[in-house]
């Protein structure tokens, strides 16, 4: 079993490095440049230059423009079938995160699942919306409350302002199910989790 983890800052990285993670991702460019082994999550809505050698991308067009890099495909590309997986592998990508919208029944239909270098998110908040222009939000700590009282965290990111889902996706209890299907790589994304919560999650994962 291989575990990949996305971190946002040095403090989270320091905790994660105490565990035998296969890959580490970050949306923090300074962190990625400081630690060349980390994969940098390229901005989804803005062009960036001077990127590190290891990158995590969501735009198929950038595979061609960044073909000199070591590339992992992010789940925002919505890869959901074996034909797309095969095309991406022919383009030279290292690993593919499958779509978050891929239900279990459809996942089972992907042929040769155990032969592909694919990864599935088992824990983490995801971006629901990106605001490129934002006259109100100038720092972290804001949230939006919906009519049911659910709070959506708002963070300043390289994309502008990102509104994250009110709760993390949590499929940690399905790791055994995914392994039975032939998937052996699992991803965990941290957003605002502190040391204690990160350690609790990783300790439980590495018990499996």
Buried (B, 14 or more C-beta within 10 A) or exposed (E): EBBBBBBBEEEBBEBBEEBEBBBBBBBBBEBBEEBEEBBBBBBBBEEEEEBBEBBBBBBBEBBEEBEEBBBBBBBBBBBBBBEBBEEBBEEEBBBBBBBBEBEEEEBEEBEEBEEBBBBBBBBBBBBEEBBEEEEEBEEEEBEBEEEEEEEBBBBBBBBBBBBBBBEBBEBBEBBEEBBEBBBBBBBBBBBBBEEEEBBEBBEEBEEE
